[in-house]
Amino acid sequence: MIVVVIIGIVSTTLVPTFAQLNDEACESNLRANLRLVRGAIERYALEHHGAFPSAVGDGVNAANTYKSFLTQLTQYTDAEGRKSNRLDRTNFPYGPYLKAIPQAPLGPAKGDKRVNISNTGGGLEGFPNPKKGWRYDSSSGDFIFNFNGLSCDGVTNYDSW
């Protein structure tokens, strides 16, 4: 009986600690993913006359669509944003900037790679589709995690990172 009580006490103190460590690991992954994608967006804009991915179509997909955003970051492009899936440094000298859009590490869209695209230039608050992992504004280049829940510190919302 004493062993069962000791196991109960230990489990009630350690389980929350392990859960918090898991949340902190997911947040660390989230921060790394945000840095990675934001860096790719900035580099794309530097090489494309200040235009952000998806601000113009990729030659196949219309502007401000997930497909144009994805192909412009993961394939070779020319200065106007047209894409090619083949290496051709003469006609498509830029990119690719990412291998893939990373998965959302936590929240209601955990595991999702989709990006909700807008071109308002305003803030990215007011989430029209919280089931998509990311939110991006093609006119400002802002890229955020599409979840306004509280981080482990209990104060900061994820969408403000």
N, C-alpha and C positions, 0 to 999 in steps of 0.2 A: 504494500500500500504506500509506503514511504517513497519507493522508487517511482511509482506512478505520479505522486504529487510533485516530486522533483522534476520529472520529465515535463509535467504540465507547466510548472513555473518557468523552466528553461525555454520551452517552446513559445510561451506568451511573450517572453522578452526578446528572443532571437528572430522570430518570424517577421515582426515589423521592421527590424533592422535590415534583414536581407531584402525585403520588399523595397525599402528606401534605397538601398544600394543598386537594385535593378533599375529603379526610376532614374537615379542619377546617371547610370550608364547610358540609358536611353536618351537623356538630355544631352550628354556629352556627344553621342552619335548625332543628335539633331543639330547641335552647334557646328560639328564638322561638316555635315551635309549642307548646311546653310552657307558656310564659308566656301565650300567647293563650288556650288552652283552660282553663288554671287560672283565669285572670281571668274568663272566661265562667261557669265553675262557681261562683266566689265571688259574682259579681253575681247569678246566678240564686238562690243561697241567701239573699242579702240581701233579695231581692224576694219570696221564697216562705217566709217565716216560719222561716228556717234550714234548710229541707229542701233537700237536694241533688238535682240532676236524676236521674231514674230511681228515687229513693227511694220515690216513689209512682207509680202508673200515670198515663198521659197521657189517660185517658178511652177509649182504644182498646186500647193495648198494656199488658200487665202490668208491674208494677214490676220493677226490676232486669233489664231487657232492653235490648239495644242499641237497639231501635226507640224505646222510651220515652226513653232518653237522647238519641238523635239528634233526635227531634221536639221535646223540651222545650228543647233548645238552639238549634234552627234555625227554630222556628215561634213564633207568638204564644201566650202562655199566660195563664191566670188564676192567682189566688193559690194554688189547690189543685194546680196543675200540669197541668190539662186543657189541651189544645192546640187551636189553630185555625190553618189555613193562610191565613186572611184577616185583614187589618187591621181590628180592631174594638176601639178603645181603651176602649170602655165595658165590654165583657164579657171581653176578653182584652188587658189593658193592658200586659203585659210581653213583652219579647223583640222579635225574635229576638236571640240573643247571638252566634251564629256563622252564617256562610253554609254551612259544611260542616265536617266533621271533617277536619283536615289529614292528608295522607299521611305515613306513616312514611318518614323520609328515608334510612335506612340499615338494615343488619342483615338477618336472614332474611325479615322482613316488609316490606322496602322497597316503597313504593308502596301499602301497605294502609292503609285508613281504619277498619277494624273495631276495636271496643273490647271487650275481655274484661271483663265486669261481674261484680262480687261485692258482697256487703254484709256482710262479716265485721267490719269496723271494725279489724281487725288490720293487720299489715304486708301489703304487696303482693308480697312475695317468694314464690318457689315458683311458677313460671310454668306453668300448666296447658296453655297453647296459645301457644307462641312464634311461631306463624305469624300471629297477630293483631298489629297494629301498636301498640296501646295497652292499658293496663290501668287500670281505674277501680273505686273502692270507693264505692258510693252511700251508705254510712252515715257515712263520714269525709270524703268529697269528694276523697280522694287520687287523683291522675291521674299516671301515669308512663308512660315508654316501655317497651314490653314486650320488652326485650332486655337480658340481663345480661352482654353482652360488654364488653371494656375500651375506654375512650375513648382518644383520641390521646395523652393523658398517660401511658398504660400502667399506671395505678394505679386510677383511678376507674371503677366499673361504671356503665353508662348508666342502669340501673334505680335508682341512688341520686340522680339529678338531680332 
